[in-house]
Amino acid sequence: MARGLLFAVMAIDVLVVLLFAAAPRGIGPMFEAPPMVVGLPLGSLIVAIGIALHLGGLAWMVRIYRADPEAHPSSFRAARD
């Protein structure tokens, strides 16, 4: 089930990248410049933050998937004398 979830997330990511690449370019704002933050338009900065958080979450999912669930002895399953 975990593999299916990871595959679904990666498939959706590929679809989003393809749709973003295929989107037509607009003419931009006609009368005022977009707000700038650290030399980037605010919209681009928000998209970059969203992409970074999404990739961090995906990396965390892969880390959890690859972890050994039985790496340490569990106290509730310890042998009793």
HELIX and SHEET records of a PDB file:
HELIX    1   1 ALA A    2  ALA A   22  1                                  21    
HELIX    2   2 LEU A   42  ARG A   66  1                                  25    
HELIX    3   3 SER A   75  ARG A   77  5                                   3    
SHEET    1   A 2 MET A  36  VAL A  37  0                                        
SHEET    2   A 2 LEU A  40  PRO A  41 -1                                        
END                                                                             
